[in-house]
Amino acid sequence: MRITPYPEYIKPNMETINHTGIKKRIEWLRREIERHNYLYYVLDAPVISDEAYDALMHELMDLETRFPQYITPDSPTQRVGARPSERFAQVTHSIPMLSLDDAFSPAEVREFANRIKKAAGILAGDITFTAEPKMDGLAVEIIYENGMLAQASTRGDGYTGEDVTANIKTIKAVPLRLNIPGKLIIPKRLEARGEVFMHKKAFLAYNAERVRNNEPAFANPRNAAAGSLRQLDPRITAQRPLDIFFYGTGLIQPFPEVHTQWEILQYLKSMGLKINPLTQRVKTIEEAIEYHNALAQKRKDLPYEIDGVVIKVDALRLQELLGAKARSPRWAIAYKFAAEMAVTRIKDIQLSVGRTGAVTPVAVMEPVRVGGVLVNRATLHNEEEIARKDIRIGDWVYVRRAGDVIPEVVEPIRERRTGEERIFSMPETCPICHTRLIKRPGEAVWRCPKPDCQPRLIRSITHFASKGAMDIDGLGPRIVTQLVEAGLIRDMADLYEIKKEDLLSLEGFAEKSAQNLVNALKNSKKTTFARLLYGLGIRHVGEGMAQLLAANFHEIDALRQADAAVLMRIKGIGQEVAEAVSNWFKEPDNLLLIKRLMDHGITLESSPAADRPTASSADPVHGKRFLFTGSLTGMTREEAKRMVEARGGLVVNQISRQVDYLVTGEKPGSKLEKAKAMGIAVMKENEFLKLFQ
């Protein structure tokens, strides 16, 4: 297509500048570029070549460079115009962005419809629904004021999100100015809600580029989209291939003449906001179930990831009548797909040595794609689990991603066995240092007892440097491995003996990066008792337990002198934890490590947990152990953990009979079945939140 020539009122080479003509040309270019953005990114129907589009953009950039007085916030050139942020500001949603209850079977969906009919009574009539693909991305709210993009934020905890305005502007499917048809009133305020995502092909190409640049690959498109949108520098976000579908609204002023969810979607579409074309209006809940089943069949062929169908009551009046619970509306439900499974073959079972010395068998499999992710390894937990499932080397097996995240071997396909498969048996010695393995009474895990076994040492020091512990910026697994292999460190205290000259001898370090790490080590010396305790890697002492210990002992000498009996008097500390802590402080090597750390200048401030008022023992959270499984929708795991700890509870990472409550989010993993078998109380996320109201 030929590019529209300069209008008659402006001559490119004229000696006298016609500012009126310049301004009109700039305005025309902006409208034209945004029109082509809409055609390309929203309608997927471009009418000009990429070269022609680039020519328009280059001309606009040139004119705005020469005449900066005409630059406006809604110009296409300003999509990457903000400076990098040091942190995201907080944004409070005027109407909460609630999460959705889940359903995993037709029976649960029908029960949802029956509840609506019962609650609505005679007003229900023939209830119609909208059925929308549930995008596997990151929910955002974009606010337009008088038709102009004013602010954008993430969903966050549903009530407060992070300001990502500059980053959202880099997504070309998001209009900077609404395309208001002549018959519609420009809303003073429109809060449009959507899901930012990354297409499968774009994700694969982007990951391939990261691998070429020696950067870690993202696990799946959702993580890639979330990581891209939460970049502090919008110039980085602009390089990521992000897209968006809008699915609803928050506040609209004035409210338009619409009466259904379907009409809301058409209203958004009429303003140039992209909605999912697969969304359908269905007359009955049975049609919604049929829609779900049909979409499940198409799932693999879609260009983006979805993990279910969102079913909503169509009538807005009925939505208002039904209202909402604490964290979810009563008029909508997420009907999730069953976890995808694939078939592959176990080539070998190898052993991995963890931070605490736990030796874990890992299945090495022929690569297979499960739920859009290439999987070739999966933990088998322990030899008892392998025996229970009767998994053998050489077996063909079913593999799934538990919770659509963690690779899991479900079961072997016994009818495909040839007789050449080998039964796995745990070796007597560590596969790395060849020290004899030990297994404590009552445990299923074999452990390497040697503290300086190389993989154990690397993981221990990486844990010590992690954000929840000493927070040593820039000291990740790769650099820790280099330091260990070079013989520069043999334990945590050795970190504080590292000099810049030592780092410069290692591959990948230059003057600046070496100095940055030395500075980070120096800055980490001022920490809290709780952080240090967590960083030491004492068995069963996670961040929550470290805070509880710090709150009760305040200094390391007092904790060192406490025996198991004293520790067990503290609400929330059982025999297993008490013995682990007491035994750790009895080891001479551990006491020497503490002394060396203090000699290197580690100073302990008062831990935040120590400054909290003591929680009431009558509190249903106080002293209870919580374990989380699945993805939380109303908060992050870290936020949930802080809520529990603020009320005197503990958050643990492993399933055991000591757990009081298992809290389930979206796509709960194998812990759910184990909890039911052990008789552990199970609560959904919304029930968990009721404890804090």
Secondary structure, 3 states (H helix, E strand, C coil): CCCCCCCCCCCCCCCCCCHHHHHHHHHHHHHHHHHHHHHHHHCCCCCCCHHHHHHHHHHHHHHHHHCHHHCCCCCHHHHHCCCCCCCCCEEECCCCCCCCEEECCHHHHHHHHHHHHHHHHHHCCCCCEEEEEEECCEEEEEEEECCEEEEEEECCCCCEEEECHHHHCCCCCCCCECCCCCCCCCCCEEEEEEEEEECHHHHHHHHHHHHHCCCCCCCCHHHHHHHHHCCCCHHHHHCCCEEEEEEEEEEEECCCCCCEHHHHHHHHHHCCCCECCCCEEECCHHHHHHHHHHHHHHHHHCCCCEEEEEEEECEHHHHHHHCECCCCECCEEEEECCCCEEEEEEEEEEEEECCCCEEEEEEEEEEEEECCEEEEEEECCCHHHHHHHCCEECCEEEEEEECCCEEEEEEECHHHCCCCCEECCCCCECCCCCCECECCCCCCCEECCCCCCHHHHHHHHHHHHCCCCCCCCCCCHHHHHHHHHCCCCCCCHHHHHCCHHHHHCCCCCCHHHHHHHHHHHHHCCEEEHHHHHHHCCCCCCCHHHHHHHHHHHCCHHHHHHCCHHHHHCCCCCCHHHHHHHHHHHHCHHHHHHHHHHHHCCCEEECCHHHHCCCCCCCCCCCCCEEEEECECCCCCHHHHHHHHHHCCCEECCCCCCCCCEEEECECCCCHHHHHHHHCCEEEEHHHHHHCCC
